[in-house]
């Protein structure tokens, strides 16, 4: 089930910051990461749990790794020199992605849910909320890595932790708002608590799978930590200014992608 749009009929603010975040993420992936081919840049600005835990910039050599199942060999790039304090990578990693599919999925969720929160929180409050959730998400991954004994040298990156916070905040503020979701080839309208509730349950179950050694390269702890942060902290950022009353008769608006 893939959310593709939601009800925006009560939106009265133009989501400038949501658009800006979308543009920055796309710009970084295309022009700075070279569609993921610029490994040196990507590894330099990603979050490495071992670096955060020790406050040390770690540089390693590339290694040749052999896949035990296929017998194929491939080169695993080493960690690069980070030209900024390592703690700042908790922020820079939020604006990078590992693949076009990774970028596309994150931007879709930000496009659907971000504008509603920006409308409710105000532009600056929304940006601060987004960044705070992203920081908490990254730290959740770092401490989960240490707790489970996973490899702390593996870099992590992506906007999904911050966007998970947006989704958690959205669930708290708009639990019954209708979300259009693609179910197979059919578009169904469901309450957000169903769409987002199923999503976070999937992250939790998948996260338990990683503890059992069935890792798939996804930082589920960042998703869970960001979602929880957004759900719990959203009320601290809610804009208290009166909002225009919602129209009694609304027409269902559907975005097409």
C-alpha positions in Angstrom: 0.0 0.0 0.0 1.6 3.3 -1.2 0.2 6.7 -0.1 0.0 9.0 -3.1 -1.9 12.1 -1.9 -4.0 13.5 0.9 -6.7 16.1 1.6 -5.3 19.6 1.4 -8.5 21.6 1.3 -7.8 23.4 4.6 -4.3 24.5 3.7 -3.9 28.3 3.8 -0.1 28.6 3.8 2.1 28.0 0.8 4.6 25.2 1.7 7.8 27.1 0.8 10.0 25.2 3.2 8.7 21.8 2.1 9.4 22.8 -1.5 12.9 24.0 -0.5 13.7 20.7 1.3 12.5 18.8 -1.8 14.7 20.9 -4.0 17.8 20.7 -1.8 17.6 16.9 -1.5 17.2 16.5 -5.3 20.0 19.0 -6.0 22.4 17.3 -3.6 21.7 13.9 -5.1 22.1 15.0 -8.7 24.9 17.6 -8.6 26.9 16.7 -5.5 26.5 13.0 -5.3 26.4 12.5 -9.0 23.3 10.3 -8.9 25.2 8.2 -6.2 28.4 7.8 -8.2 30.4 10.3 -6.1 31.3 7.8 -3.4 34.0 10.1 -1.9 31.5 12.9 -1.2 28.8 10.6 0.0 31.0 8.8 2.5 32.6 12.0 3.7 29.3 13.6 4.7 27.3 10.5 5.8 26.8 9.7 9.5 29.2 7.0 10.7 28.1 5.7 14.2 31.7 5.0 15.2 32.7 8.6 14.5 29.7 10.0 16.4 30.4 7.8 19.4 34.1 8.8 19.6 34.0 12.3 18.1 36.8 11.2 15.8 37.1 11.4 12.0 37.9 7.9 10.9 39.6 7.3 7.5 39.9 3.7 6.2 41.2 2.1 3.1 39.0 0.4 0.5 38.6 -3.3 0.9 37.9 -6.1 -1.5 34.9 -8.1 -0.2 33.9 -11.6 -1.3 30.2 -12.5 -1.4 30.1 -15.9 0.3 26.9 -16.9 -1.5 27.8 -16.0 -5.1 31.6 -16.0 -4.8 31.8 -12.6 -6.5 34.3 -10.0 -5.3 33.6 -6.3 -5.1 35.4 -3.3 -3.7 34.0 -1.7 -0.5 35.0 2.0 -0.4 36.8 3.2 2.7 35.6 6.1 4.9 36.7 9.4 3.6 38.1 12.6 5.2 35.2 14.6 6.7 36.0 18.3 6.2 33.5 19.3 8.9 33.2 18.3 12.6 31.8 14.8 12.6 28.8 15.8 14.7 27.7 18.0 11.7 27.2 14.9 9.6 24.1 14.2 11.6 22.7 17.1 9.6 24.4 16.7 6.2 23.4 13.0 6.0 19.8 14.1 6.1 20.1 15.6 2.6 21.8 12.7 0.8 20.5 9.4 -0.6 21.8 6.1 -1.7 19.9 5.6 -4.9 17.2 7.2 -7.1 14.6 4.9 -5.6 15.7 5.9 -2.1 15.3 9.6 -3.0 12.0 9.1 -4.8 10.4 7.3 -2.0 11.4 9.8 0.6 10.4 12.8 -1.5 7.0 11.3 -2.2 6.3 11.0 1.5 7.6 14.5 2.2 5.5 15.9 -0.6 2.3 14.3 0.8 2.7 15.0 4.5 5.1 17.9 4.8 2.8 20.7 3.5 0.1 19.9 6.1 2.6 20.2 8.9 4.1 23.4 7.5 0.6 24.8 7.3 -0.1 24.1 10.9 3.3 24.8 12.5 4.3 27.8 10.4 7.4 28.0 8.2 10.2 28.4 10.8 8.5 26.1 13.4 8.2 23.4 10.7 11.8 23.7 9.7 13.0 23.4 13.3 10.7 20.5 13.9 12.0 18.7 10.7 15.7 19.2 11.7 15.1 18.1 15.3 13.3 14.9 14.3 16.1 14.2 11.8 18.8 14.6 14.5 16.9 12.4 17.0 16.4 9.8 14.2 20.2 9.7 13.4 21.1 9.4 17.1 18.6 6.6 17.5 20.4 4.7 14.7 23.8 5.4 16.3 22.8 4.2 19.7 20.9 1.2 18.3 24.0 0.2 16.4 26.0 0.4 19.6 23.4 -1.5 21.6 23.0 -4.4 19.1 26.7 -4.7 18.3 26.2 -4.0 14.6 29.1 -2.7 12.5 29.6 1.0 13.6 31.7 1.7 10.6 28.9 1.5 8.1 27.8 5.0 7.0 24.1 6.0 7.1 22.3 8.6 5.1 18.9 9.7 4.0 16.0 12.1 4.8 13.7 9.3 6.0 14.4 9.9 9.7 13.3 13.5 9.5 10.4 12.6 7.2 9.4 9.9 9.7 9.1 12.7 12.3 6.9 14.6 9.9 4.7 11.4 9.6 4.6 11.0 13.3 3.5 14.6 13.8 0.9 14.2 11.0 -0.6 11.2 12.7 -0.9 13.1 16.0 -2.5 16.1 14.4 -4.6 14.5 11.7 -5.4 10.9 12.7 -8.6 10.8 10.7 -7.6 12.8 7.6 -8.2 10.9 4.4 -5.1 9.7 2.5 -5.3 8.3 -1.0 -3.2 5.1 -1.2 -2.4 2.8 -4.1 -3.4 -0.8 -3.4 -2.3 -2.8 -6.3 -3.8 -1.0 -9.2 -6.6 0.5 -7.2 -6.7 3.8 -5.4 -8.4 3.7 -2.0 -9.1 6.4 0.5 -8.2 5.5 4.1 -7.7 7.4 7.4 -4.2 8.5 8.0 -4.1 6.4 11.2 -4.4 3.3 9.0 -1.8 4.3 6.4 0.8 5.6 8.9 -0.1 3.0 11.6 0.7 0.2 9.2 3.9 1.9 8.1 5.3 2.3 11.6 4.3 -1.3 12.5 6.3 -2.5 9.4 9.3 -0.5 10.6 9.1 -2.0 14.1 8.8 -5.6 12.9 11.5 -5.1 10.4 13.7 -3.5 13.1 13.3 -6.6 15.2 14.4 -8.6 12.2 17.7 -6.7 12.1 18.4 -7.7 15.7 18.1 -11.3 14.6 20.7 -10.8 11.9 18.4 -10.4 9.0 19.6 -6.9 8.1 18.7 -5.4 4.7 20.7 -2.2 4.8 17.8 -0.1 6.1 18.3 2.0 9.3 14.9 1.0 10.9 15.9 2.5 14.2 16.2 5.9 12.6 12.6 5.5 11.2 11.3 4.5 14.5 13.2 7.1 16.5 12.2 9.9 14.1 8.5 8.8 14.1 8.4 8.7 17.9 10.0 12.1 18.2 7.6 13.6 15.8 4.6 12.0 17.5 5.7 13.1 20.9 7.1 16.6 20.2 4.6 17.9 17.6 2.5 19.7 20.2 5.5 21.8 21.3 5.7 23.3 17.8 2.0 23.7 17.0 1.2 27.1 15.8 -1.3 28.7 18.2 -2.6 31.3 15.8 -6.3 30.8 14.8 -6.8 28.9 11.6 -9.4 29.6 9.0 -12.5 27.3 9.6 -12.6 24.3 7.4 -15.2 24.4 4.7 -18.2 22.2 5.3 -18.4 21.1 1.7 -15.1 20.0 0.3 -14.1 18.4 -2.9 -11.7 15.5 -2.8 -8.4 16.7 -4.3 -6.2 14.0 -5.8 -2.6 14.5 -6.9 -1.4 12.4 -9.8 2.2 11.3 -10.0 
